[in-house]
Amino acid sequence: MSVERATMAFAGFMVMLSMLLTATVHHGFIWLTLFVGANLFQSAFTRICPASMLMRKLGMKTEAEIALGK
């Protein structure tokens, strides 16, 4: 799995988890949903995403690296 796909999967999981926690535990978890959404929005413009940076440090490859066979 590439960094790009893993980042999308992680963001989707976090949104679903935060909505589940909001519905079942405490309404304050809605702020987690807002944080994830805001992070996705800013990363679309700045190309800076803490989750993808962490995944790269853990050794995951980007789509380009996989396509080039690196």
C-alpha positions as CSV (number, residue, x, y, z in Angstrom):
1,M,0.0,0.0,0.0
2,S,1.3,3.5,-0.9
3,V,1.6,6.4,1.4
4,E,-1.2,8.2,-0.5
5,R,-3.7,5.4,-0.2
6,A,-2.7,4.7,3.5
7,T,-3.3,8.4,4.3
8,M,-6.8,8.3,2.7
9,A,-7.6,5.1,4.6
10,F,-6.3,6.6,7.9
11,A,-8.3,9.8,7.4
12,G,-11.5,7.9,6.6
13,F,-11.0,5.6,9.6
14,M,-10.5,8.6,11.9
15,V,-13.6,10.3,10.6
16,M,-15.7,7.1,11.2
17,L,-14.2,6.5,14.6
18,S,-14.7,10.1,15.7
19,M,-18.4,10.0,14.6
20,L,-18.9,6.7,16.4
21,L,-17.3,8.2,19.6
22,T,-19.5,11.3,19.2
23,A,-22.6,9.2,18.9
24,T,-21.8,6.8,21.7
25,V,-19.4,8.4,24.2
26,H,-19.4,12.2,24.3
27,H,-20.4,14.9,21.9
28,G,-17.0,16.6,22.3
29,F,-15.5,14.0,20.0
30,I,-17.0,16.0,17.1
31,W,-13.8,18.2,17.4
32,L,-11.7,15.2,16.3
33,T,-13.8,15.1,13.1
34,L,-13.3,18.8,12.6
35,F,-9.5,18.4,13.1
36,V,-9.3,15.6,10.6
37,G,-11.3,17.5,8.0
38,A,-9.3,20.7,8.5
39,N,-6.0,18.7,8.2
40,L,-7.2,17.2,4.9
41,F,-8.2,20.6,3.6
42,Q,-4.9,22.3,4.5
43,S,-2.8,19.4,3.2
44,A,-4.5,19.7,-0.2
45,F,-2.9,23.2,-0.6
46,T,0.3,22.8,1.4
47,R,1.1,19.2,0.7
48,I,2.0,18.8,4.4
49,C,0.3,16.0,6.3
50,P,1.7,14.7,9.6
51,A,0.2,11.3,9.0
52,S,1.9,10.8,5.6
53,M,5.2,12.2,7.0
54,L,5.1,9.6,9.7
55,M,4.2,6.8,7.2
56,R,7.2,7.8,5.1
57,K,9.5,7.7,8.2
58,L,8.1,4.2,8.9
59,G,9.3,3.1,5.4
60,M,6.2,3.2,3.3
61,K,6.7,4.1,-0.4
62,T,4.8,6.7,-2.5
63,E,2.9,5.8,-5.6
64,A,5.8,7.3,-7.7
65,E,8.4,5.1,-5.9
66,I,6.3,2.0,-6.4
67,A,5.8,2.8,-10.1
68,L,9.5,3.3,-10.6
69,G,10.3,0.1,-8.7
70,K,12.4,1.7,-6.0
